[in-house]
Amino acid sequence: MRIALFICDSAEALIQQEAELNEDDSVLYRTPDASSESGDVVRYLVKPPRSPGAKLEAFEGKYILVAHIR
């Protein structure tokens, strides 16, 4: 099982990212409307090959998409 987390800067980017998923993929969670998320990140861990310099301290003002990728 592969889970992908997409954090987008705009509602348009969220819609575009969702449209790019394959038909076999399933959305587990998405920001429900045009309003962005608000809140702090509880835990954020980056493992290679992702950049270890990428840090996210809050997801306020972001749009989130979590998908099961097949």
C-alpha angles and dihedrals in degrees: 000000000000121000121195124198117201120190111193131190096217141027089244091056090050091053091047092049092050090050090054093059116106119250090249091057119091130210113234096180138356132174098273102225145359091292114096125235123267129204147063129291112250095201134354122186125178120196128185136304084042117080111270087208091068107102129176117190099171138010094210110138092015132113118228132208122180116188139178104230118206 
